[in-house]
Amino acid sequence: MTREQAIERWTDITGTVFWAEDRISDVWNDKLKAMADRPKEERIAFTQEYCRAIAIEITNATSDEELAAIE
């Protein structure tokens, strides 16, 4: 993979993440704001939950065939 191909791939990935993040924002925005003052350990655990919610949103919008085709 060339550098330009890697950049294009990451551009697609981040675009998809931003799309999913926007789709779950109504549910998660208040939770995100509430984490600002929490201890670091809680924020780290919360980040994993938030990332998983984004991944679930992405995979819910992806067919089984598309998932199988991902390398």
N, C-alpha and C positions, 0 to 999 in steps of 0.2 A: 504494500500500500504506500502510495506517495504521501508526502506531507499534505498536499492539496486534497487528496482523497480523504485523508484523516480529518482535515478541517471540515470538509463537506459532510462527512459522517457525523461528527460531533455537532455540527450545526443542526442537522436533522434531529439528533437525539435531544439537544437542549430545547429545540422548538417543540418537540413532543412533550417534554417535561413541563414547559411553561403552559402549554395547552391544558394538560391534565391538572396542573396547579390551579389554573383559572377555574376549571370545572368544579373543583372541590373547595374553592375559597370561601363560599358561603358558610360551610360547615366548620372550616379550620381557622379562619382569620382571628376570631376571638380567642381560640385556643393558643394560637401563635403569639398573640399580644400578651396573654397571661403568662407565658413562659419567660418573658424578658427578665423578670426579677427572681426567678427560681434558681436554686443551686445548680452548678454546672452538671452534676450527675443526672439530675432530672431533665435538664435541657438535652443532654446527649441521648437519654432514653426516649424522650419525646421526638427528637429528630428521627430516630429509627421508625417510630410509629408514623410520622408524617411522610417519610420517604416510602414506606410501605403503602400508605394510602394513595400516593401518587402512582406507584407501580400498579396497584390494583385498578385504578382508573384507566391507565394506559392499556393494561391487558384486557379489561372489560370491553374496550373498544377495538380489540384485535381478534380476528377470527383464529380458530384453531389451526387452519391452514397457514395463515400468516405467521403464527407463532412457530410452527414446525419448520418454516422456511428460514427462520433467523439462524444465522451461523454463530 
